[in-house]
Amino acid sequence: MEPLLIYKALSNETRRQIVEWLKNPADHFDDTKHLEEGLTLQIGVCVADIQTKSGLAQSVISSYLSTLEKSGLLESERVGKWTFYRRNEETIQEFSEYIQKQL
């Protein structure tokens, strides 16, 4: 875990919102397409769904997701032509403990 990368990733409001949305994806995303493909939201949320919810361009969201993944806050999984993102709860917990001890 690199705290500086996490601080930078969370300094952007939309990136912070993405992490929040993925905490409880069923509250923020429709799982109909997932279920039609035999998938659940446990695998994560498709980039296109995150992009639609944010209202930003796909290239911007892809950049944001890449930043969040590099910081360790998100994990990705490729299924067919889609990439799904979910929270990396282990890193989030580690960062939480770091903040409690260091700040």
QUIMO-V367676 format. One record per residue. N is the residue number from 0. RES is the residue in three letters. SS is DSSP state (H for helix, E for strand, L for the rest). NEAR is the number of other C-alpha atoms within 10 Angstrom. Layout:
n->{N,N}
res->{RES,RES}
ss->{SS,SS}
near->{NEAR,NEAR}
This chain:
n->{0,1,2,3,4,5,6,7,8,9,10,11,12,13,14,15,16,17,18,19,20,21,22,23,24,25,26,27,28,29,30,31,32,33,34,35,36,37,38,39,40,41,42,43,44,45,46,47,48,49,50,51,52,53,54,55,56,57,58,59,60,61,62,63,64,65,66,67,68,69,70,71,72,73,74,75,76,77,78,79,80,81,82,83,84,85,86,87,88,89,90,91,92,93,94,95,96,97,98,99,100,101,102}
res->{MET,GLU,PRO,LEU,LEU,ILE,TYR,LYS,ALA,LEU,SER,ASN,GLU,THR,ARG,ARG,GLN,ILE,VAL,GLU,TRP,LEU,LYS,ASN,PRO,ALA,ASP,HIS,PHE,ASP,ASP,THR,LYS,HIS,LEU,GLU,GLU,GLY,LEU,THR,LEU,GLN,ILE,GLY,VAL,CYS,VAL,ALA,ASP,ILE,GLN,THR,LYS,SER,GLY,LEU,ALA,GLN,SER,VAL,ILE,SER,SER,TYR,LEU,SER,THR,LEU,GLU,LYS,SER,GLY,LEU,LEU,GLU,SER,GLU,ARG,VAL,GLY,LYS,TRP,THR,PHE,TYR,ARG,ARG,ASN,GLU,GLU,THR,ILE,GLN,GLU,PHE,SER,GLU,TYR,ILE,GLN,LYS,GLN,LEU}
ss->{L,L,H,H,H,H,H,H,H,H,L,L,H,H,H,H,H,H,H,H,H,H,H,L,H,H,H,H,L,L,L,H,H,H,H,H,L,L,L,L,H,H,H,L,E,E,H,H,H,H,H,H,H,H,L,L,L,H,H,H,H,H,H,H,H,H,H,H,H,H,H,L,L,E,E,E,E,E,E,L,L,E,E,E,E,E,E,L,H,H,H,H,H,H,H,H,H,H,H,H,H,H,L}
near->{14,11,14,10,16,20,12,13,24,19,11,11,9,15,20,14,13,24,22,13,19,22,15,14,19,14,10,14,17,13,16,12,12,16,11,9,8,8,14,15,20,14,17,20,26,21,17,15,16,22,17,13,12,15,10,12,10,15,10,11,21,15,12,18,23,16,19,25,19,15,21,22,24,22,19,19,14,11,11,6,5,12,15,19,25,24,24,18,14,12,17,17,12,13,19,12,11,13,11,9,8,7,5}
